[in-house]
Amino acid sequence: METVWFIIVALMIAAYVVLDGFDLGAGIIYLIVGKTGDERRKVLRSIGPVWDGNEVWLLAAGGTLYFAYPQLYASAFSGFYLPLMMVLWLLMLRGIGIELRVHVDNPVWRGFFDVIFSISSALLAIFFGAALGNVIRGVPLGPDGYFFEALWTNFRLGPHPGILDWYTVMAGVVALVTLAAHGALYVTLKTDGEVNQRSRRMATAICPLQLALTLVSLVATWFVRPSIKENYLAYPVGFLIPAIVFGSLILMLLWTRQGKEFSAFLSSCVYITGMLVGAVFALYPVVLPASTDPAYNLTIHNSAAGHHGLTVGLVWWTLGMILTIGYFVYIYRTFRGKVQLEGGGY
Amino acid sequence: MDSALLIHRLHFAFTVTFHYLFPQLTMGLAPLIVVLKTIALRRNDETYHQAARFWARIFGINFVIGVVTGIPMEFQFGTNWSHFSRFAGGVIGQTLAMEGMFAFFLESAFLGLFLFGEKRLSPKGHWWAAVAVFLGSWLSGFFIVATDAWMQHPVGYATSPDGSVQLSSFWQLVLNPWAWWQYAHNMSGAAITGAFVMASVGAFYLLWGKYQEYGRIFIRVGVIAGLVFTVLQLFPTGDGQGRLVAEHQPVTLAAMEALFESGPGAPLVLIGQPDVPARRIDNPIIIPKMLSFLSYRRWEAEVRGLNSFPPDTWPDNIPLLYFSYHIMVGLGTIFIAIMLVSAFLLWRGKLFDANWMLWILLLSLPFPYIANTAGWMTAEIGRQPWLVYGLMRTADGYSKMVSAGNGLFTLLGFMGMYTVLGFLFVFLIRREIENGPTTVPDAGH
């Protein structure tokens, strides 16, 4: 049962990253692919009806994590107190940027909100990457299952690392580049004209960099946490995951060049999911490793909610998920196609 | 009081108070938008369609701010209240996660569809989108209230060997009688905010002399809904909620009413100042025996005063609790009066020309927000010193790893951020109202 919920939570987080990832990514490349007011509006329009809904996935994934692993939620959220609060503020700033830009006419203020939107999107990508880096590297958990991490210490690994060290900063950069490409492919898919061209060129340019960074991060992770290979060796089927990651990346590059917009975007989704699944596959059954002593690791067993609650949850979660997939398919079908600039909205 | 405890309490209190300004309006407006949409569809009347679109835009702005201020609420269970989460997550994780799965997705997905998809949907389809938004927002309210109701009146749990509580009965959790009374009272409160806001904007248009056709629609819908819900707020929902408090939290009732001495035939204090150190109420105006009757339906019933309970189980801020409760009840009574007079004038066909009444409706706008806030303060301060009634004290629930300094830093950060959000909100709403319902929103260039 704990394993089932491990998979569910991981998939919900992956769904959040894939979905909100493309509108964060659109924010990262926003200033580069949109030069004129109309072009920027096009980018905003492509994410306009969905960005807030995508953010709801963060709430839902967070709620599910809280439900399944309250102990993990309590430890991780209080331990990552300061960066999480900054994430909240960035999410707010970003929302302000998107919503206010539409409502002001002065070009200077427009530019101001454009920059806020873009910078907060980029910082969020870096923060999320660094957060994942922290989870893989491990945190200084004490015997009571709690920790508190400073923003940075000496940027080196060790039993008492900071939120930021060379490894987590690297993870942040990987996330930034990945989501930039993801966003570029989404914008390519949803727009036409100059914006479409620029986004596609952008994606084509980023792709090789992404490939190189993926390799580097893999080697670095091996170095930081040598135990990642254990699950892979125990269950060799896991080697499919890196194969999928690299395969999807190469296909993404290929399809972007050929102008197959939808396939390219889809392979970026697969790539992101593959990266996340690869990470949690390596961690399992640990959910938050301790940098202090492996005995203090939080695992699916010592941090899960009670058995009865998890069983009941499986019933309503399945029902809820079926409904949700229904709505989302319906909504994306209703809004399919390239964005137009006429009519109401962004 | 430990300063870290105080700061974590203020942190949650401040962020949740600000947050709830927005969902109370969206939950209140959602059924009214369905009403406007239904009339529009029935009469095939473009004015009502336009009116529904206008309120959907107001809804949309509130929803966005509700989401961005709602994410911090969920996060704070872990960041600021981790010991509480470790203790109770096995139970309240159920309702919190269900809110995400059933309510948020429904509401956000169909709000997008309602706001941006009218051209791509049939009129019937667009009506269904409004209904789905209504359903989503009211479901969301239920799961949050059920979470709070469990903290007020824990049911359906078992204590596990590590000291935490775990779910033992899903149906007891969801069918908690406290949850249903509190939900009814809370949703009626939200509907009052929606009705007053709609009537107030209507009054603004009539007094301004612009968009008068819409002003009349808004007033009509707002006043009729307002009358229904202000009455429901008192009876049966407020009464039912009050009797639950009397039964399960008698010490809270005594503190709310500032009843220091136990006795039969307890009076209801309409107004007066509680003096906690001297254990008496100064300068009271009372209705004799009324509290006994309201709580137990007998004039001579014994009501236990604060002296019947050990002081370490008293709510820790009795004056604040007393005043919150009295502000809520006092405003609720005034709301009924306002809506009764307005509805009477509406029925006689005089309301639209009665400028004095329009001014009252216009100026009443902030008060439902105050009443809703005071009501929640009554519920939450009344539960003290418990975080989970009878099971966990508030002093044991906060994150011990997060120092008072860090807590204060982020509290100040939120105050700054929410000030900016507040200005933004006023700017956007003012713009929508001044542009009026007939303006197709200019997307800018």
Interface residues (C-beta under 8 A of the other chain):
Chain A: G37 D38 R41 G48 P49 V50 D52 G53 E55 V56 L58 L59 A60 A61 G62 G63 T64 Y66 F67 A68 P70 Q71 Y73 A74 S75 A76 F77 S78 G79 F80 Y81 L82 L84 M85 L88 W89 L91 M92 L93 G95 I96 E99 L100 R101 V102 H103 V104 D105 R110 G145 Y146 F147 F148 A305 G306 H308 G309 V312 G313 W316 W317 G320 M321 L323 T324 Y327 F328 Y330 I331 T334 F335 L341 G343 G344 G345 Y346
Chain B: I61 F63 V64 I65 V67 V68 T69 G70 I71 P72 E74 F75 F77 G78 T79 N80 S82 H83 S85 R86 A88 G89 G90 V91 G93 Q94 L96 A97 M98 E99 G100 M101 F102 F104 F105 L106 S108 A109 F110 G112 L113 L115 F116 G117 K119 R120 L121 A158 S160 S164 Q166 L167 S168 F170 S399 K400 M401 V402 N406 T410 G413 M417 V420 L421 L424 F427 L428 R431 V440 P441 A443 G444 H445
